């Protein structure tokens, strides 16, 4: 069942989404070579709790951390650990919060140092594809219009691998609600979009092949060819004419640009 939100509920969800954005901004401030993802996870958990919220991911279906920190060829659900991040690594940080009963959930991929032009293009294109999808998140369209826009821009234009096993989703009182939002598909298919539907749209795009596998921990998803993968995610409310983005990349991007250890290249030039 698809749950549509009232204007008051959407504003509560905006508060939750903005807390995720603010938490990702704190991550952007501290990322550097030598820091561990377990240290990042503590920063994330402490900041969320200091802002009167609860990490959505912690203990969700047994997940044991506050966040997902996916490095290089890890697509999603990477476990925080004690390995130091290195110059040239990329890391997707995916965070969820529960505030006043409503979830916020989005992700951002950072480059620590310069990972090279191929990977920076992948970051830029994946980020741009997110906005291509958001442009289609308007009342009267269908889920497939979002899916097609992302796939057409990443796979058909650039030849990247679009992950199929993991998809975007509805968001609200529950972390995962209907409908599912694949990053591939056909225009004019899927559920019809109506005002008040909140979606977590999240392209997961691989530099190489689209195939992935899950490690023995039951969570960590990697590319089969071990090429890098990039993940961006926004919380979006369907409206007439133009979608309402509840989360905010601009504050993350400002902190990213101010951190001398992070490489932005052209990727940060994409407007949120």
Secondary structure, DSSP 8 states (H G I E B T S, - for coil): -B----HHHHHHHHHHHHHHHHHHHHHHHH--TT-BHHHHHHHHHHHHHHTT-EESSTTGGG--SSEEEEETTEEE-----S-B--TT-EEEEEEEEEETTEEEEEEEEEEBB---HHHHHHHHHHHHHHHHHHHT-BTT-BHHHHHHHHHIIIIIHH--EE--S--EEE-SSSSSEEEEE-SS--TT-SSB--TT-EEEE--EEESS-S-EEE-TTSS-EEETT---EEE-BEEEE-BSSS-EE-S-SHHHHHHHHH-TTB--TTGGGS--
